[in-house]
Amino acid sequence: MTESNDPTGSSPEPAAAPPPPAPEASFPAPPPGPYAAAPVPTGAAPLAPMAGPADGPIGQVRSTGTCVLLTIVTLGFYTWYWWYKTHDEMKQHTGNGLGGPVALILTIFVGIVMPFFTSSEVGQLYERKGRPKPVSGTTGLWYLLLGWFFFVGAIVWFVKTNRALNDYWESQGAS
């Protein structure tokens, strides 16, 4: 028998090998939910207030008075064109939103939803740039609640939304 220098009198046990290092993943883990924000790369510089994600073409500034006049002259059909073009321009600019064809289909079949969608998308243009939203989906309530009263609500909604959209396009360099 051999003597051990162990004061407890137990036999020496071999040291356990450390666990192997975990393999490095080449992709980050997915976010916890479907609406979670994408992870921000570390070391990225914060964006300036007017900077934002890469933008597509800038939309056209449309005079509110001219739009109202064209709506009257065309017995309301100009609104279909306006919704198509504005949503098409916003989708080309950001890559998000309804887009022109979907907006036109919704306008024709369930037009009452368009003031809500349009104001919401215009507000999101501002939000992408880190600016406060001058209009939002709730701005559409003007159209819904007071639209029947000599079109007062519809006019208020249009003036607010078109002004916000024009101001946004002008801030991006449109003339």
C-alpha positions as CSV (number, residue, x, y, z in Angstrom):
1,M,0.0,0.0,0.0
2,T,1.1,3.5,-0.7
3,E,0.6,6.3,1.7
4,S,-1.2,9.4,0.6
5,N,-0.4,12.9,1.7
6,D,-4.1,13.6,1.7
7,P,-5.1,14.6,5.3
8,T,-8.7,13.3,4.8
9,G,-7.4,9.8,4.1
10,S,-9.3,9.5,0.9
11,S,-7.7,8.4,-2.3
12,P,-6.9,11.1,-4.8
13,E,-9.3,11.6,-7.6
14,P,-8.3,12.7,-11.1
15,A,-9.1,16.4,-11.8
16,A,-12.2,16.9,-14.0
17,A,-11.4,18.3,-17.5
18,P,-12.9,21.7,-18.1
19,P,-15.8,21.7,-20.5
20,P,-15.0,22.5,-24.1
21,P,-15.6,26.1,-25.2
22,A,-19.0,26.6,-26.8
23,P,-18.8,27.0,-30.6
24,E,-19.2,30.6,-31.8
25,A,-22.4,31.2,-33.7
26,S,-22.1,32.9,-37.0
27,F,-25.5,34.5,-36.7
28,P,-27.0,36.3,-33.7
29,A,-29.9,34.6,-31.9
30,P,-33.3,35.7,-33.3
31,P,-35.2,38.3,-31.3
32,P,-37.7,37.0,-28.7
33,G,-40.9,38.0,-30.5
34,P,-42.1,38.8,-34.0
35,Y,-42.2,42.6,-33.3
36,A,-39.0,43.0,-31.5
37,A,-36.5,45.5,-32.8
38,A,-33.6,44.3,-34.8
39,P,-30.3,44.3,-32.8
40,V,-28.2,47.3,-33.3
41,P,-24.6,46.6,-34.2
42,T,-22.2,47.6,-31.4
43,G,-20.0,50.5,-32.2
44,A,-22.5,52.1,-34.6
45,A,-22.7,55.8,-34.4
46,P,-26.1,57.3,-33.6
47,L,-28.0,58.9,-36.4
48,A,-28.4,62.6,-36.7
49,P,-32.0,63.9,-36.2
50,M,-32.7,64.3,-39.9
51,A,-30.7,61.3,-41.0
52,G,-32.4,57.9,-41.2
53,P,-32.5,54.7,-43.0
54,A,-31.5,54.8,-46.6
55,D,-34.3,56.4,-48.5
56,G,-35.6,55.9,-52.0
57,P,-36.9,58.6,-54.4
58,I,-38.5,61.7,-52.9
59,G,-42.3,62.2,-53.5
60,Q,-44.0,65.1,-55.1
61,V,-45.3,68.2,-53.2
62,R,-49.0,68.6,-54.0
63,S,-50.8,71.9,-53.4
64,T,-53.7,71.4,-51.0
65,G,-55.9,73.9,-52.8
66,T,-55.3,72.3,-56.2
67,C,-56.1,68.8,-54.8
68,V,-59.4,70.1,-53.4
69,L,-60.2,71.8,-56.7
70,L,-59.4,68.6,-58.7
71,T,-61.5,66.6,-56.3
72,I,-64.5,68.8,-56.9
73,V,-64.0,69.0,-60.7
74,T,-63.6,65.2,-61.0
75,L,-66.5,64.5,-58.6
76,G,-64.2,62.8,-56.2
77,F,-62.2,60.5,-58.5
78,Y,-59.1,62.6,-58.0
79,T,-59.0,61.2,-54.5
80,W,-58.4,57.7,-55.9
81,Y,-55.4,59.1,-57.8
82,W,-54.1,61.0,-54.8
83,W,-54.3,57.9,-52.5
84,Y,-52.6,55.8,-55.2
85,K,-49.8,58.2,-55.8
86,T,-49.0,59.2,-52.2
87,H,-48.9,55.6,-51.0
88,D,-46.8,54.6,-54.0
89,E,-44.3,57.4,-53.3
90,M,-44.1,56.6,-49.6
91,K,-43.5,52.9,-50.3
92,Q,-40.8,53.7,-52.9
93,H,-39.2,56.1,-50.4
94,T,-39.2,53.8,-47.4
95,G,-39.8,50.3,-48.7
96,N,-42.7,50.0,-46.1
97,G,-46.4,50.7,-46.3
98,L,-49.3,49.8,-48.4
99,G,-48.1,50.9,-51.8
100,G,-50.1,52.4,-54.6
101,P,-52.0,49.3,-55.9
102,V,-53.1,48.1,-52.4
103,A,-54.1,51.7,-51.5
104,L,-56.2,52.0,-54.6
105,I,-58.0,48.7,-54.0
106,L,-58.7,49.7,-50.4
107,T,-59.9,53.1,-51.5
108,I,-62.4,51.6,-54.0
109,F,-63.8,48.9,-51.7
110,V,-63.4,50.1,-48.1
111,G,-62.5,53.7,-48.5
112,I,-63.3,54.6,-44.9
113,V,-60.0,53.0,-43.8
114,M,-57.8,55.1,-46.0
115,P,-57.7,58.3,-43.8
116,F,-56.4,56.2,-41.0
117,F,-53.8,54.3,-43.0
118,T,-52.6,57.4,-44.8
119,S,-52.1,59.6,-41.7
120,S,-50.4,56.7,-40.0
121,E,-47.9,56.2,-42.9
122,V,-47.2,59.9,-43.1
123,G,-46.5,60.0,-39.3
124,Q,-44.2,57.0,-39.7
125,L,-42.1,59.0,-42.3
126,Y,-41.4,61.5,-39.5
127,E,-40.8,58.8,-36.9
128,R,-38.1,57.1,-39.1
129,K,-36.2,60.4,-39.0
130,G,-36.5,60.7,-35.2
131,R,-38.9,63.6,-35.5
132,P,-42.3,64.0,-33.7
133,K,-45.3,62.8,-35.8
134,P,-47.5,65.7,-36.8
135,V,-50.3,63.2,-37.8
136,S,-51.1,59.7,-36.9
137,G,-53.7,57.1,-37.5
138,T,-56.0,58.8,-35.0
139,T,-56.0,61.9,-37.3
140,G,-58.4,59.9,-39.4
141,L,-61.1,60.4,-36.8
142,W,-61.6,63.9,-38.3
143,Y,-62.7,62.2,-41.5
144,L,-64.8,59.6,-39.8
145,L,-66.5,61.7,-37.1
146,L,-67.1,65.0,-39.0
147,G,-66.8,63.9,-42.6
148,W,-70.6,63.8,-43.0
149,F,-71.1,67.4,-41.8
150,F,-70.6,69.3,-45.1
151,F,-67.3,67.5,-45.5
152,V,-65.8,69.6,-42.7
153,G,-64.0,66.7,-41.1
154,A,-62.7,65.4,-44.4
155,I,-61.3,68.8,-45.3
156,V,-59.7,69.2,-41.9
157,W,-58.2,65.7,-42.2
158,F,-56.9,66.4,-45.7
159,V,-55.4,69.7,-44.9
160,K,-53.5,68.3,-41.9
161,T,-52.3,65.2,-43.6
162,N,-51.4,66.7,-47.0
163,R,-49.6,69.6,-45.2
164,A,-47.6,67.1,-43.1
165,L,-46.7,65.0,-46.2
166,N,-45.7,68.1,-48.2
167,D,-43.6,69.4,-45.3
168,Y,-41.9,66.0,-45.1
169,W,-41.1,65.9,-48.8
170,E,-39.8,69.5,-48.6
171,S,-37.5,68.5,-45.7
172,Q,-36.1,65.8,-47.9
173,G,-35.3,68.2,-50.7
174,A,-38.5,68.3,-52.9
175,S,-39.3,71.6,-54.4
